Amino acid sequence: MTQVDRAQRWGRSGGGVMFLALLQLVGCASFMPPATPADPARLSATPWVTASTGDRVTPGWRHYPFPGKKPSHFRYERKDGREAMAATSSSSASMVRQALRVEPDDLASVRFSWKVPELIAQADMALRDADDSPVRVVLVFEGDRSKFSSKNAMLSELARALTGEELPYATLMYVWCNTRPPGTVIVNPRTDRIRKLVVESGAGKLRQWVDYERDIRADYEMTFGEAPGALVGIGIMTDSDNTRSNTSAWYGPVTLDKVAHAH
């Protein structure tokens, strides 16, 4: 019996509802279309949106709703003199994402910023039924899938059968947590292939722009305990579907720095 056969049999059993819920959450967090090679330096020069249209994501970035989920709303705004993507969630979840490819030797830093008016009081990203956040910056990586546990291998096969996209090898999220201190790693309660690195905590920096520059390789190695593979996707995500609440935030452009190799 194949992994897909076992997964489909489980889907018809009592565990199927939970597993499909897991599939939806993993899809929310990490599924990316196959990447085409791209120069990461292009991201630094690409604004969030086409100014002439006002609400369309630029080529390369696109809004990605999730099956069975009410989508969050993303739109361009000039916020406090900055180019920004405004995100609003009302018991919803979706993301804006871009497929790309950055080889491991080219990984350098990622720069991003956000402004959060309020935290989601009842959210806890370590709990399955409370895993919501007003802001997430999502990085998706390739890797050796032979290392998958049987659970993750089954999840990946079922995801491919149902959506045409496999579970990524690893997904790293930068998040703002209600209580846990910066540097905390939160393993997704449904699959350990999604891990969240807390970069902001508590209410001290609410209602102001906060800027970050993170070393992708160092953060991946600290979070997953191994060297990263190629970076194949990047996105932002605002969600409040698990807590059935409302939240909003603004994101500045997410940019990647490219390693300068000596010739």
Contacts in CASP RR format, 6 or more apart in sequence:
PFRMAT RR
TARGET T0000
AUTHOR 0000-0000-0000
METHOD contacts of the structure
MODEL  1
MTQVDRAQRWGRSGGGVMFLALLQLVGCASFMPPATPADPARLSATPWVT
ASTGDRVTPGWRHYPFPGKKPSHFRYERKDGREAMAATSSSSASMVRQAL
RVEPDDLASVRFSWKVPELIAQADMALRDADDSPVRVVLVFEGDRSKFSS
KNAMLSELARALTGEELPYATLMYVWCNTRPPGTVIVNPRTDRIRKLVVE
SGAGKLRQWVDYERDIRADYEMTFGEAPGALVGIGIMTDSDNTRSNTSAW
YGPVTLDKVAHAH
1 9 0 8 1.000
2 157 0 8 1.000
3 153 0 8 1.000
3 154 0 8 1.000
3 157 0 8 1.000
3 158 0 8 1.000
4 157 0 8 1.000
4 158 0 8 1.000
4 161 0 8 1.000
6 154 0 8 1.000
7 19 0 8 1.000
7 154 0 8 1.000
7 155 0 8 1.000
7 157 0 8 1.000
7 158 0 8 1.000
7 161 0 8 1.000
8 158 0 8 1.000
8 161 0 8 1.000
10 16 0 8 1.000
10 19 0 8 1.000
10 154 0 8 1.000
11 19 0 8 1.000
11 20 0 8 1.000
19 155 0 8 1.000
19 158 0 8 1.000
22 155 0 8 1.000
22 190 0 8 1.000
22 191 0 8 1.000
23 155 0 8 1.000
23 158 0 8 1.000
23 159 0 8 1.000
23 162 0 8 1.000
24 66 0 8 1.000
24 67 0 8 1.000
24 68 0 8 1.000
24 69 0 8 1.000
25 128 0 8 1.000
25 131 0 8 1.000
25 188 0 8 1.000
25 190 0 8 1.000
26 155 0 8 1.000
26 159 0 8 1.000
26 167 0 8 1.000
26 188 0 8 1.000
26 190 0 8 1.000
26 191 0 8 1.000
26 193 0 8 1.000
26 194 0 8 1.000
27 66 0 8 1.000
27 159 0 8 1.000
27 163 0 8 1.000
28 66 0 8 1.000
28 69 0 8 1.000
28 93 0 8 1.000
28 94 0 8 1.000
28 95 0 8 1.000
28 237 0 8 1.000
28 239 0 8 1.000
29 136 0 8 1.000
29 138 0 8 1.000
29 171 0 8 1.000
29 173 0 8 1.000
29 188 0 8 1.000
29 194 0 8 1.000
29 237 0 8 1.000
30 138 0 8 1.000
30 140 0 8 1.000
30 167 0 8 1.000
30 168 0 8 1.000
30 171 0 8 1.000
30 193 0 8 1.000
30 194 0 8 1.000
31 159 0 8 1.000
31 163 0 8 1.000
31 165 0 8 1.000
31 167 0 8 1.000
31 168 0 8 1.000
32 97 0 8 1.000
32 99 0 8 1.000
32 140 0 8 1.000
32 165 0 8 1.000
32 168 0 8 1.000
32 232 0 8 1.000
32 233 0 8 1.000
33 99 0 8 1.000
33 165 0 8 1.000
34 99 0 8 1.000
35 99 0 8 1.000
35 100 0 8 1.000
35 101 0 8 1.000
35 232 0 8 1.000
35 233 0 8 1.000
36 99 0 8 1.000
36 100 0 8 1.000
36 101 0 8 1.000
37 101 0 8 1.000
38 100 0 8 1.000
38 101 0 8 1.000
39 258 0 8 1.000
40 100 0 8 1.000
40 102 0 8 1.000
40 106 0 8 1.000
40 256 0 8 1.000
40 257 0 8 1.000
40 258 0 8 1.000
41 256 0 8 1.000
41 258 0 8 1.000
43 98 0 8 1.000
43 100 0 8 1.000
43 234 0 8 1.000
43 253 0 8 1.000
43 254 0 8 1.000
43 255 0 8 1.000
43 256 0 8 1.000
44 255 0 8 1.000
44 256 0 8 1.000
44 257 0 8 1.000
46 58 0 8 1.000
46 60 0 8 1.000
46 61 0 8 1.000
46 253 0 8 1.000
47 58 0 8 1.000
47 83 0 8 1.000
47 253 0 8 1.000
48 57 0 8 1.000
48 58 0 8 1.000
48 61 0 8 1.000
48 76 0 8 1.000
48 83 0 8 1.000
48 84 0 8 1.000
48 85 0 8 1.000
48 251 0 8 1.000
48 252 0 8 1.000
48 253 0 8 1.000
49 55 0 8 1.000
49 56 0 8 1.000
49 57 0 8 1.000
49 58 0 8 1.000
49 76 0 8 1.000
49 85 0 8 1.000
50 56 0 8 1.000
50 58 0 8 1.000
51 76 0 8 1.000
54 75 0 8 1.000
54 76 0 8 1.000
55 75 0 8 1.000
55 76 0 8 1.000
57 63 0 8 1.000
57 74 0 8 1.000
57 96 0 8 1.000
60 98 0 8 1.000
60 99 0 8 1.000
61 96 0 8 1.000
61 97 0 8 1.000
61 98 0 8 1.000
62 96 0 8 1.000
62 97 0 8 1.000
62 98 0 8 1.000
63 71 0 8 1.000
63 74 0 8 1.000
63 94 0 8 1.000
63 95 0 8 1.000
63 96 0 8 1.000
64 94 0 8 1.000
64 95 0 8 1.000
64 96 0 8 1.000
64 97 0 8 1.000
65 71 0 8 1.000
65 94 0 8 1.000
66 93 0 8 1.000
66 94 0 8 1.000
67 163 0 8 1.000
69 92 0 8 1.000
69 93 0 8 1.000
69 94 0 8 1.000
69 241 0 8 1.000
70 90 0 8 1.000
70 91 0 8 1.000
70 92 0 8 1.000
70 93 0 8 1.000
70 241 0 8 1.000
71 92 0 8 1.000
71 93 0 8 1.000
71 94 0 8 1.000
72 87 0 8 1.000
72 88 0 8 1.000
72 89 0 8 1.000
72 90 0 8 1.000
72 92 0 8 1.000
72 93 0 8 1.000
72 94 0 8 1.000
72 95 0 8 1.000
72 237 0 8 1.000
72 238 0 8 1.000
72 239 0 8 1.000
72 240 0 8 1.000
73 87 0 8 1.000
73 88 0 8 1.000
73 89 0 8 1.000
73 92 0 8 1.000
74 85 0 8 1.000
74 86 0 8 1.000
74 87 0 8 1.000
74 94 0 8 1.000
74 96 0 8 1.000
74 238 0 8 1.000
75 85 0 8 1.000
75 86 0 8 1.000
76 83 0 8 1.000
76 84 0 8 1.000
76 85 0 8 1.000
76 86 0 8 1.000
77 84 0 8 1.000
77 85 0 8 1.000
77 86 0 8 1.000
77 250 0 8 1.000
78 84 0 8 1.000
79 86 0 8 1.000
79 115 0 8 1.000
79 250 0 8 1.000
80 115 0 8 1.000
80 209 0 8 1.000
82 113 0 8 1.000
82 209 0 8 1.000
82 250 0 8 1.000
82 252 0 8 1.000
83 252 0 8 1.000
83 253 0 8 1.000
84 115 0 8 1.000
84 250 0 8 1.000
84 251 0 8 1.000
84 252 0 8 1.000
85 96 0 8 1.000
85 236 0 8 1.000
85 250 0 8 1.000
85 251 0 8 1.000
85 252 0 8 1.000
86 248 0 8 1.000
86 249 0 8 1.000
86 250 0 8 1.000
87 134 0 8 1.000
87 135 0 8 1.000
87 236 0 8 1.000
87 238 0 8 1.000
87 248 0 8 1.000
87 249 0 8 1.000
87 250 0 8 1.000
87 251 0 8 1.000
88 238 0 8 1.000
88 246 0 8 1.000
88 247 0 8 1.000
88 248 0 8 1.000
89 134 0 8 1.000
89 238 0 8 1.000
89 239 0 8 1.000
89 240 0 8 1.000
89 241 0 8 1.000
89 246 0 8 1.000
89 247 0 8 1.000
89 248 0 8 1.000
90 240 0 8 1.000
90 246 0 8 1.000
91 240 0 8 1.000
91 241 0 8 1.000
91 244 0 8 1.000
91 245 0 8 1.000
91 246 0 8 1.000
92 239 0 8 1.000
92 240 0 8 1.000
92 241 0 8 1.000
93 132 0 8 1.000
93 237 0 8 1.000
93 238 0 8 1.000
93 239 0 8 1.000
93 240 0 8 1.000
93 241 0 8 1.000
94 237 0 8 1.000
94 239 0 8 1.000
95 138 0 8 1.000
95 235 0 8 1.000
95 236 0 8 1.000
95 237 0 8 1.000
96 235 0 8 1.000
96 236 0 8 1.000
96 237 0 8 1.000
97 138 0 8 1.000
97 233 0 8 1.000
97 234 0 8 1.000
97 235 0 8 1.000
97 236 0 8 1.000
98 233 0 8 1.000
98 234 0 8 1.000
98 235 0 8 1.000
99 232 0 8 1.000
99 233 0 8 1.000
100 231 0 8 1.000
100 232 0 8 1.000
100 233 0 8 1.000
100 234 0 8 1.000
101 230 0 8 1.000
101 231 0 8 1.000
101 232 0 8 1.000
102 230 0 8 1.000
102 231 0 8 1.000
102 256 0 8 1.000
102 258 0 8 1.000
103 230 0 8 1.000
104 217 0 8 1.000
104 227 0 8 1.000
104 228 0 8 1.000
104 229 0 8 1.000
104 230 0 8 1.000
105 259 0 8 1.000
105 261 0 8 1.000
106 258 0 8 1.000
106 259 0 8 1.000
106 261 0 8 1.000
107 216 0 8 1.000
107 217 0 8 1.000
107 220 0 8 1.000
107 228 0 8 1.000
107 231 0 8 1.000
107 259 0 8 1.000
108 215 0 8 1.000
108 216 0 8 1.000
108 217 0 8 1.000
108 256 0 8 1.000
108 257 0 8 1.000
108 258 0 8 1.000
108 259 0 8 1.000
109 213 0 8 1.000
109 214 0 8 1.000
109 215 0 8 1.000
109 216 0 8 1.000
109 256 0 8 1.000
109 257 0 8 1.000
110 137 0 8 1.000
110 139 0 8 1.000
110 213 0 8 1.000
110 214 0 8 1.000
110 216 0 8 1.000
110 234 0 8 1.000
110 254 0 8 1.000
110 255 0 8 1.000
110 256 0 8 1.000
110 257 0 8 1.000
111 211 0 8 1.000
111 212 0 8 1.000
111 213 0 8 1.000
111 214 0 8 1.000
111 254 0 8 1.000
111 255 0 8 1.000
111 256 0 8 1.000
111 257 0 8 1.000
112 137 0 8 1.000
112 174 0 8 1.000
112 211 0 8 1.000
112 212 0 8 1.000
112 251 0 8 1.000
112 252 0 8 1.000
112 253 0 8 1.000
112 254 0 8 1.000
112 255 0 8 1.000
113 209 0 8 1.000
113 210 0 8 1.000
113 211 0 8 1.000
113 212 0 8 1.000
113 251 0 8 1.000
113 252 0 8 1.000
114 135 0 8 1.000
114 137 0 8 1.000
114 176 0 8 1.000
114 209 0 8 1.000
114 210 0 8 1.000
114 249 0 8 1.000
114 250 0 8 1.000
114 251 0 8 1.000
114 252 0 8 1.000
115 207 0 8 1.000
115 208 0 8 1.000
115 209 0 8 1.000
115 210 0 8 1.000
115 249 0 8 1.000
115 250 0 8 1.000
116 134 0 8 1.000
116 135 0 8 1.000
116 176 0 8 1.000
116 205 0 8 1.000
116 206 0 8 1.000
116 207 0 8 1.000
116 249 0 8 1.000
117 206 0 8 1.000
117 207 0 8 1.000
117 248 0 8 1.000
117 249 0 8 1.000
118 134 0 8 1.000
118 206 0 8 1.000
118 247 0 8 1.000
119 134 0 8 1.000
119 176 0 8 1.000
119 178 0 8 1.000
119 202 0 8 1.000
119 203 0 8 1.000
119 206 0 8 1.000
120 132 0 8 1.000
120 133 0 8 1.000
120 134 0 8 1.000
120 178 0 8 1.000
120 240 0 8 1.000
120 243 0 8 1.000
120 245 0 8 1.000
120 247 0 8 1.000
121 178 0 8 1.000
121 245 0 8 1.000
122 130 0 8 1.000
122 243 0 8 1.000
122 245 0 8 1.000
123 130 0 8 1.000
123 131 0 8 1.000
123 132 0 8 1.000
123 133 0 8 1.000
123 178 0 8 1.000
123 240 0 8 1.000
123 242 0 8 1.000
123 243 0 8 1.000
123 245 0 8 1.000
124 130 0 8 1.000
124 131 0 8 1.000
124 178 0 8 1.000
125 131 0 8 1.000
125 132 0 8 1.000
125 133 0 8 1.000
125 175 0 8 1.000
125 177 0 8 1.000
125 186 0 8 1.000
125 196 0 8 1.000
126 186 0 8 1.000
126 187 0 8 1.000
126 189 0 8 1.000
127 189 0 8 1.000
128 189 0 8 1.000
128 190 0 8 1.000
128 242 0 8 1.000
129 242 0 8 1.000
130 242 0 8 1.000
130 243 0 8 1.000
131 188 0 8 1.000
131 189 0 8 1.000
131 242 0 8 1.000
132 239 0 8 1.000
132 240 0 8 1.000
132 241 0 8 1.000
132 242 0 8 1.000
132 243 0 8 1.000
132 245 0 8 1.000
132 247 0 8 1.000
133 175 0 8 1.000
133 176 0 8 1.000
133 177 0 8 1.000
133 237 0 8 1.000
133 238 0 8 1.000
133 239 0 8 1.000
134 176 0 8 1.000
134 238 0 8 1.000
134 240 0 8 1.000
134 247 0 8 1.000
134 248 0 8 1.000
134 249 0 8 1.000
135 175 0 8 1.000
135 176 0 8 1.000
135 236 0 8 1.000
135 238 0 8 1.000
135 249 0 8 1.000
135 251 0 8 1.000
136 173 0 8 1.000
136 174 0 8 1.000
136 175 0 8 1.000
136 196 0 8 1.000
136 236 0 8 1.000
136 237 0 8 1.000
136 238 0 8 1.000
136 239 0 8 1.000
137 173 0 8 1.000
137 174 0 8 1.000
137 234 0 8 1.000
137 235 0 8 1.000
137 236 0 8 1.000
137 251 0 8 1.000
137 254 0 8 1.000
138 171 0 8 1.000
138 172 0 8 1.000
138 173 0 8 1.000
138 233 0 8 1.000
138 234 0 8 1.000
138 235 0 8 1.000
138 236 0 8 1.000
138 237 0 8 1.000
139 171 0 8 1.000
139 172 0 8 1.000
139 173 0 8 1.000
139 174 0 8 1.000
139 216 0 8 1.000
139 220 0 8 1.000
139 231 0 8 1.000
139 233 0 8 1.000
139 234 0 8 1.000
139 235 0 8 1.000
140 168 0 8 1.000
140 170 0 8 1.000
140 171 0 8 1.000
140 172 0 8 1.000
140 231 0 8 1.000
140 232 0 8 1.000
140 233 0 8 1.000
140 234 0 8 1.000
141 168 0 8 1.000
141 169 0 8 1.000
141 170 0 8 1.000
141 171 0 8 1.000
141 172 0 8 1.000
141 220 0 8 1.000
141 228 0 8 1.000
141 229 0 8 1.000
141 230 0 8 1.000
141 231 0 8 1.000
141 232 0 8 1.000
142 168 0 8 1.000
142 169 0 8 1.000
142 229 0 8 1.000
142 230 0 8 1.000
142 232 0 8 1.000
143 169 0 8 1.000
143 170 0 8 1.000
143 229 0 8 1.000
143 230 0 8 1.000
144 169 0 8 1.000
145 153 0 8 1.000
145 156 0 8 1.000
145 166 0 8 1.000
145 169 0 8 1.000
148 156 0 8 1.000
148 193 0 8 1.000
149 192 0 8 1.000
151 191 0 8 1.000
152 167 0 8 1.000
152 191 0 8 1.000
152 192 0 8 1.000
152 193 0 8 1.000
155 167 0 8 1.000
155 191 0 8 1.000
156 166 0 8 1.000
156 167 0 8 1.000
157 166 0 8 1.000
159 165 0 8 1.000
159 166 0 8 1.000
159 167 0 8 1.000
160 166 0 8 1.000
167 191 0 8 1.000
167 193 0 8 1.000
168 193 0 8 1.000
168 232 0 8 1.000
169 193 0 8 1.000
169 229 0 8 1.000
170 193 0 8 1.000
170 195 0 8 1.000
170 220 0 8 1.000
170 224 0 8 1.000
170 228 0 8 1.000
170 229 0 8 1.000
171 193 0 8 1.000
171 194 0 8 1.000
171 195 0 8 1.000
172 195 0 8 1.000
172 196 0 8 1.000
172 197 0 8 1.000
172 219 0 8 1.000
172 220 0 8 1.000
172 223 0 8 1.000
172 224 0 8 1.000
173 194 0 8 1.000
173 195 0 8 1.000
173 196 0 8 1.000
173 197 0 8 1.000
173 237 0 8 1.000
174 196 0 8 1.000
174 197 0 8 1.000
174 199 0 8 1.000
174 212 0 8 1.000
174 214 0 8 1.000
174 219 0 8 1.000
175 186 0 8 1.000
175 196 0 8 1.000
175 197 0 8 1.000
175 198 0 8 1.000
175 199 0 8 1.000
175 200 0 8 1.000
176 198 0 8 1.000
176 199 0 8 1.000
176 200 0 8 1.000
176 201 0 8 1.000
176 202 0 8 1.000
177 184 0 8 1.000
177 186 0 8 1.000
177 196 0 8 1.000
177 198 0 8 1.000
177 200 0 8 1.000
177 201 0 8 1.000
177 202 0 8 1.000
178 201 0 8 1.000
178 202 0 8 1.000
179 201 0 8 1.000
179 202 0 8 1.000
180 186 0 8 1.000
180 198 0 8 1.000
180 201 0 8 1.000
181 198 0 8 1.000
181 201 0 8 1.000
182 198 0 8 1.000
182 199 0 8 1.000
182 200 0 8 1.000
182 201 0 8 1.000
183 197 0 8 1.000
183 198 0 8 1.000
183 199 0 8 1.000
184 197 0 8 1.000
184 198 0 8 1.000
184 201 0 8 1.000
185 195 0 8 1.000
185 196 0 8 1.000
185 197 0 8 1.000
185 198 0 8 1.000
185 222 0 8 1.000
185 223 0 8 1.000
186 195 0 8 1.000
186 196 0 8 1.000
186 197 0 8 1.000
186 198 0 8 1.000
187 194 0 8 1.000
187 195 0 8 1.000
187 196 0 8 1.000
188 194 0 8 1.000
188 195 0 8 1.000
188 196 0 8 1.000
195 223 0 8 1.000
195 224 0 8 1.000
197 219 0 8 1.000
197 222 0 8 1.000
197 223 0 8 1.000
199 212 0 8 1.000
199 214 0 8 1.000
200 210 0 8 1.000
216 228 0 8 1.000
216 231 0 8 1.000
216 256 0 8 1.000
217 227 0 8 1.000
217 228 0 8 1.000
220 227 0 8 1.000
220 228 0 8 1.000
221 227 0 8 1.000
221 228 0 8 1.000
231 256 0 8 1.000
234 254 0 8 1.000
234 256 0 8 1.000
235 254 0 8 1.000
236 251 0 8 1.000
236 254 0 8 1.000
238 247 0 8 1.000
238 248 0 8 1.000
238 249 0 8 1.000
240 246 0 8 1.000
240 247 0 8 1.000
END
